[in-house]
Amino acid sequence: MTEEQTQALSLREAYVFGADHGLEAEVEAIRKMRIQWNASYTSSLRRGYIVELFEKHNLLERFKQEHWAFGATPAGETRRRRYLRIKAQYEEFLAGGAPPPSPEGGEAEDVDEAVEFALEAHLRDFLARNLDRIEPGLRLYDSGDLKGIEFPVDGGRIDLLALDKSGRHVVIELKLSQGRNKALGQLLYYMGWVDKNLGNAPCRGYIIASDISDELAVAVSRVPGVSLARYRMSFAIERLQEGATPPHAHN
């Protein structure tokens, strides 16, 4: 799932980009690394490791061009140095030489992106188990070796790849935030890839977002085989156990 360009380096894009360039083991280790300090800079710390990894393999400039345009600006260079500085502070902390750094601003977007990433993953996994909520008869693509969740294609991953009741491929792209025109271009590329590599008939596509912009709705109205859907999230509290009733106070 491709998000809008942001000032912060996108970890989600970095993980996919690294895997697509032969660094799957390295980026997975960064994604799953156990961080041993109590500072709030968890996402920025991972970004520091990503920057170092991509620089080591001469991939950072290409990543900027494709996924982090802000990184090519002077302010983006400041961010790059900040990520590497936080990484260096963390390694000094592990060696016993310095306390965790104090917040210096900019971490709120780290938290926001981490929350968004987690919610998108939950939404994707929920829909994978409940594809009939999108359309009756939909089922997850399964070729044995490859499943339809985060399905790999050249240059990206399809959020969900499904088959409809007639056996036609259906490409499903999710947007946690407002669905914008960029999502349509990404979806059309994925649909073209599926037609070329998997399909014996033109596939269909869905963009599913919490909010659909008027611009996207107008654009999709001119594209055959593409549908829009809006999701609604709700939360419930399930009480599992009642606490003991406190004794009455005596006068």
Phi, psi and omega in degrees: 000127183261124180265167177296149178301135178233170177291323179284141174299128182281116178295322181300312178296323181294319180296316180292316180300314180299316179297322180289347180245030172082015182243032185301315181295319183292315181288329177293323177296322177293318181298323185261003185301140179271112184273128192252023173235170183254014174289158183278357186276060180280311180292318179295327176297314178298323177298323177299317178293323178296314180302313180299318181297313182292324177294320179301325183257017177055041183245351187296317181296322178293322177297319177300315182298321187267330190223350185216070182300326179300329181297339181273359180267164176303320178294326177293324176296323176299319177296317179303314179295323178297316179300316180292326178293319178296321176299316180296321177297322179295315181293327175292322177298316179297328180278001177084016187257354183199149174285167175300146181290152175279152178302139180233018179094154176091355183279341181302321181290332174299313180296316180301315182292321179297318178295315180299316180300315180295317180295320178297319179296318178295318179297314179301313182293323178297313181293326178300328179272349185222050183296337179293344176287337175278315183197131178302136177092351178292141174221152183291137176296137181210110179257008184099293179279327184241133176255166185274011177259126184052051185290124185283134172227171178297118176085014178169192179219136177278130181304305179220130174245123185232173172238139177272183187293344176263003179087011180275139180292142177229121180264128184238121178247134183252142174228117178291319178269191185300132178288122183241178187298331180300326179298325180293316178299319178296315180298316181296323176297313180298319179297318177298320179296315180297316178301319183286323189253338185234328194269151169250007176207154178304131181277173176245167181216154175233140163248123181242122184217162177286334178214136182249121180287154177299323180297318180293319179300318179295316180298316182293331180297342179261003185243114178291144175086002180245133180237155176247147175215146179247135178253156175234131178256142176223155181234147178225149176254123179253116180280124185261330185208136177275139175286160179294143179286125182293145179296150179289140178285143180257137178284000000 
